[in-house]
Amino acid sequence: MDIFTLWLGWVLVGACGAAIVALAYARSALIAGEGAPAFVVGCGWFVGQFALTLWMRAQSAVGVPFGVASIGLPLLAVTALTAWLALRRNRGSIVALLRDAPRRFLGAGLVRRQRALWLALVAWIGIRLALLLLEVLRRPLYPWDAWTQWATKARVWFELRRMAPFVPLSDWLAAPAGSVYVDAAPHYPATVPLTQTWSATLLGRWDDALVNLPWWLSGVAFGLALYGCLRQLRFGALAALAGTWLVLSLPILDTHVALAGYADLAMAAYLTLAALSWLRFVQTREWPDLAIACVLSAACVTIKNPGIVWVAMLVPGIVTAWLPRRGRMLAAVAFAVAAAAALVLTETSVTILGYRLQLDYDMPWRGLFDAYLAYANWHLLFYGALAVTALGWRRLLQPEVAPFTIIVAFGVAFLLFGFAFTNARIWVEDQSTVNRATLHLAPLIVVWMMMAFRAWAEGLRNLDSPGDAVAPREGMMPPA
């Protein structure tokens, strides 16, 4: 019975978020577009998960103990209200969305060979997710950070039925017994531990394996949301599914599903969806896109401390999309200013977000080569990125591709700066932090690769069809 309650509680969270997203887009063209069912369900899961943690924070702040009813009943009420409002605003599109979802899942509209490949990829992803579910449900909480920095908070909050403060060791030693608590990272945000607290509350007990169900659900939802976003970027159904498969098959991402308990999978998903939502808002100028982008960006900041930096990395790409003519110049200026400011900070030996800056340049090239190109953490992702750069370098700053190029460039610069000028270099050589930090950016790298490759392929088609080229203006001499 407790397992059923666990699943039901998380289905409620996903339904709440999906209803909120459906209401936001009820009168938008997106709700009737390709990939809409996958986007509403997938993005809705992350909106619902973040909403859950906000409600738990508010509930703890006013002194209401955590419980299935005290948390679940308000979520149920919000779900029912938002679903009713969404149907009232646009019943036809919402009903069509629900009706067409199974047909689209089976690859309707594809030709025979494409449909066979579609179903093969769906089966591949489904089998992989099924195996990951077995891992999550049977494997106890894995050691290291998940054991010492994240679940510690969740266990305490579940037992106390409220959020108790975590403080550094010196403050804990000076405080009255039982008033505050300590773990290896008391400054870490509360969003991820609160998801485990909700799982334990649904179970009525602490279970080192079952409290991690949200990690598997996040993997499923991320795949759905990413597929929906790729369809909105004008990729065909098969190409969008292939891109989703590329992301979900990354070994390090699968590891963060199977060895659940870290915050990096959530960071990667929220950051990717926030970036795509911001860029969609620039195109549509519709308030639902702005609202969803703001919610997802706020979630990034509350998941991990570097989240605020990752959100800042999106700004140059957003400005480039908003101001195509001046955006690239502004991005270059921002990059120069950020580099100069970072180098100035290294002279002060300050500590930012837990990382100690230092002026000594010592890039751990061997560790980076092993992580990205030699070991099996990423399959051929970075070889593919190098190949796409070599093929399409002339088109990386085209209007449609430039925002993604600049976001990825700033993200890579942030990673390399951290590895070269902070104590993070130690965790590159031992292959720990380097892969977890890179996971935050990896899905966006896949999307950028797809955008750049498509631009290159379209350029080749234009060369093969000279009749489609733009005629020279009057007075222009044709090429010799």
N, C-alpha and C positions, 0 to 999 in steps of 0.2 A: 504493500500500500504506500509506503514512503517513497518508493521509486516512482510510482504513478504520480504522486504529489509533486515530486521533483520535476518531472517532465511537464506536468500541467502548469506549474508555476513559471517555468521558462517559456512555454508556449504563450502564456498570458503576456509576458514581457514583450515577446516578439510581435504578438497581435496588437498590443498597445502601440508600439512604435510604427507598425505598418498602417494602422488606422490614422495615426497622426500624419504620416507621410501622404497617405491617400487623401486626407482632408486638405493638406497644404496644396496638393497638385490637382484637386478635384476639377478645377476649371482651367487647367493648363493643358496645352497640347501634348505635354509629356505623357499624361495618363493614357492617351490613346496611341502613343507611339510604340515603335518596336522596342522590345526589352523592358516594357513598363512593368509587367508582373514580377520579373526577377528583381528589378530595381526597388519596387515598393516593398517587397518582402525582405530583400537583403539589407537595403539601407534602413528599413524600418526596424530590423533587429537591433542595429547599433544605436538608433535613436531611442528605442525602448530601453536598452541596457543603460544608456546614460541617464535617461529620465528616472529609471529605478534608483540609481545611486543618488541622484539629486533628492528624490523623495526620502530616501533613508537618511540622508544628511539632515534634512529638515525635521524629520520625525525625531531623530536623536537630539537635535537642538532644543526642541520643546519638551523633551522628557517622556515621549511615548515609547514604551519598550518595543523592540523588534518582535514581530510575530507574523504568522501566515496571514491572519485576518487584517492586522493593522497595516501591513504592507500591500497585501494582495487585493483587498476590497477596493481601496482607492484606485489601484491600477485597473481593476475590472470596470469600475464606474467610468474612468477616463476612456477606456477602450470602447465601451458601449456608446458613450456620448459622441466621441469623435467619429466612430463608424456610422452612426445615425446621421450626423451632420454631413459627412462625405456623401452618403447616399442621397441625402436631401438636395445637396448642391449639384450633383451630376450623377443621377442614378444610372443613366444609360451607359456612360463610360466606365463606371465602377463595375456594373454587372458584366459588361463586355470584357473587362479586365479579368474578372474571375472565370468567365466562360472560356476565354481563349487561352488561359494559362496551360491546361493540359495539352492542347493541340500544338502550341508553340514548343512545349517541352519535348514532344515527339518529332520535332523538326519539320512540321508542316510547311509547305511552300518551297522546300528544297528539291532539286532534281534527284534522281535515283541514287547516283554515286555520292553526291554530297550528303544525302540523307543517311546513307550507310556509314559514311565517315562520321557524321554527326552522332549517330547512335553509338558508334564505337567509342567516341570520346566521352559521351555521357556515361556509358557503362564503365569505362576506365576510371573516370572521376568517382563514380558511385562506389565501385569496389574499393578504391583507395580510401574513401571516406568511411566505408563500413569497417575496414581494418583499423583505421585510426580510432573509431568509436570503441572497438574492443580494447585498444590500448588505454584509452582514457578511463573507461569504466573499471578496468582491472588493475591498473598500475597505481600504487600509492603515490602520494606527493613526492616529487623527485627532490633530492637534496640541493644544497647550495642556495642561490638567491631565493628560489621559490620557497625554500624551507626556512630561511633565516630573515627574510626582509619583507615578504608579502603575506604569506599565510599566517604568520605570527599575529598580525593585526586582525585578520579575519577570525582566528580562533578566539582571541580575547573578546572581540566585539560580539561574537555569537554567544559566548558564555555569559557575558554581562548584559546582553540584549540592548546594547547601546554603544556608541562610539566613545571609547576612552582615549585620552591623549597619550601619544608616544613621544618620549623626550630623549635627549642624549644621556649617556651613562652618568655623567656628573650630576645632571639635574635629577635623575632617577634616585641616585644615592642620597641626595639632600631632601627629597620629598617624603611626606608621610607614607607609610606602607599602604599599598593598594590604591593610592590616588592617581598615580601615573604608571606607565609601562615603558619598557625599553626593548629594542631589538637591534639588529645590525644596521638598519637604515630607518631611524625614526622620522626622518624628514620626507620620506617617500609619500606621494599622494594616496588618497583613500579609494579611488574609483575601483581599482582591480580587487583589493581585499573585500570591498562591499559586495562584489558579485559572488565571492565564495561565502560570505556571510549569509546572503539570501539562499544559496544552495543548502547550507547547513540548517537554516531556519525551516526550509521546506521539508528536509529530511527529519527534523527534530533531533538530530544528533550530528556529531562531527564525524565525517567519513573522509579519510585522506584521498580517496579516489573519486568518489561521486561528487564532491564539491567542485571538481574541475570540469564538469559537464559544459559550462559556458565556453570553454576553449574550443571544444569540438563544434558547438553551435556557431561560434564566431567564424570558424573555418568554412562551414557550409554557407553562412550568410554572406561572407566576404566574396565567395565565388559567385553567388547570385547577384550581388550588388555590382561587382566588377563586370559581369556579363552585361547587365543592363546599361552600365555607363558606356561600355564599348559600343553597344548598339546605338546609343545616342550620339556617339562620335562618328556615325556613318559607316561603321564596319558591318559587313554582312553577318548573318547568323553563324555561319561556320567559322569565319575569321574571329568573331568575338568569342566563340567557344574555345577556339584554339588559344587565344590570348589568356582566357581564364584558366585553361589547362596548364599553360606555361607557368602561371603564378602558383597555382595549387600544387604543382608537381615539384616545386623547389624543395630540396631535401631539408633545408634549414627551417622552412615554414612548416613542413610536416612535422619536424622535430618539436617545434613549439606548440603544435596541437597535441602530439602524443605525450610529451613530457610537460604537461600543462602546469601552470603556476606562475609563469613569467608575464610581464606586461608588454613584451615586444610585439606579439601578434596583434594585440589590440591597438598598439601604437601604429603599426603598419597599416592596418585596415582603416582606422579613423583618419590618418593622414592622407592616404590615397583618396578616400571618398571626399574628404574636405577639399583637396586640390581640384578634383574633377568637378565638384559642385561649384567652386568659385569660378572656374573657367567656363562652366555652362552658364552661370549667372551673367558673366561679361557678354556672352552671346545673346542671351534671351532678355536680360534686364527685367526678369520677373521676380517678384518678391518671394515666391516659394523657394527658388534656388538660393536666394540670399539668406533666407531663414535657415535652410538646411545646412548651408555652408558655415554659417555662424555657429550653429549647434555643434557640428562635427569639429570645428576648430576649437571651440571651448572644451570639448571632450579631450582633445589632444593635450591641452595644457594640464588637465587633471589626471592624466594617465601616468606620465613620467615627467620628471623635472626638465629633461631636454625638449619636451613637447613645445614649450614656448619658443625655442630656437627653431624647431622644425616648422612651426606655423610662420615664423618670420621669414624662413626660406621660401615660402610660397609667394610672398609679396612681390618680388621682382617679376615673377612669371605672370602674376595677375595684372600688374601695371603694363607689362608688355602686351598682354592680350587686350587691355583696355585702350592703350595708346600705341597702336602698331607702329607708327612712324617714329615716335620719340621713345617708346618703351625700351628698345634695345640700348639706346644711348644712356637712358636713366639707369638701366640695369648694370651697365658697365661702370657708371659712376658709383652706384651703390656697392658694387663688388670692390672697387678700389678703396672706398671709404671704410668698408667693413674690414678689409685686409689691413689697412693702416691702423685702425682702432684695435684690432686683435694683436698686432705686433706691439703696439704701445702697452696694452694690458700685460703682455708677457714680461715686460720689464719690471712690473710691480710684484710679480710672483703671487697674484691673488688666486683665490679658489672660487670658481663659478660652477654652480650646479654639481658640486662634489668633485670637480676636476681641477687640479692645480696647474695653472698656466706657468710656463717657463720659456725663456727666450731661446734656450739651446735647441737648435734644429736637429732632430734625430729621427728621420722618417724610417720606420721599420719595414724596409722594402721586402725583405725576405718573408716576413710574416704576412704581408699583404699579398705577395705573389702566391704563397701557399694557400691562403684563404680563398682568394678569388679565382686562381687559375690552375692550381695543382690539386687541391683536395676536392672532395665530392660534395661540398656543402651547397653548391650553386648549379650543379650540372654544367651546362655550357653558357650560362647567362652572360658572363662578362666577355667570353669569346664572341658571342652574338652581338653584344654592345659595341665591341671594337669593329666587327665586320660591318655593322650598320653605319657606324661613323665613317668608315673608309668608303663605303658605297655612296652614302647620301650626304656627305659633308657640305656640298654646295646648297643643299635644301634644308639644312638644320635651322636656319633662321628665316625660313618662309613664314608668313603670318600664321598659318595653321599649326606649324610645328614649333615655332620660336618659343611660345610660353612653356612648353614641356621641356625644350632644350635648356632654357634658363633655369627652371626649377631643378632639373637634374644636375646642372652644372653647379648651382649654389649648394645643393645637397652634398654632392661629392666633395666640394671645397670644404664644407663644414666637417665632414668625416676626416679628410686628410689633414686639416688643421688640428683637429683633436688628436689624431694619431701622432703628429709630428711635434706639437708644442705643449702637450699636457702629459700627465702621468698615464694616460690611456695607452701609451705605446707599450707599456708592460703587458697589457691585456691583449695586444695584437700578437705578440710573440707566443703567448700561450694559447692563442686561438679561442679566447672566450668572448670578450666584449666586441671584438671586430665583427664577428658574424651577427651578433644580436643588434648592434647599432646599424649595420648595413641592411638588415631586414626591414627597418623602417622605410627605407628608400626603394628597396628592390621592386615592389609592385609598380611604382611610378616609372622605374627604368624600363620595365616591360612595356608599359603603355607608350612611353616615349619611343622605344624601338619600333613599335607597330606604326606609330604616326610617321616616323622618319622613313621607314621602309615603304609605306604606302606613297609618300611624296616622291620617293625615288622611282618607284614603279610607275606612277602616273607620268613622271617626266620621260621615262622610256617610251611609254605609249604615245606621248605627244611627238617624240622624235620619229616614231614609226608612222605617224599620221600627219604629215606636213600640211595637209589640207585643213587641219583643225587649228593650225597656228595662226596667230593674229597677223593680219596683213600690215606691212609697213605703212607709216603715215606718209601723207603727201610730201614729196620733197626728199624722202629718205632713199638712199641708194641701197639696192639689194646687195647682199654679200656676194663677193666675186666667186 
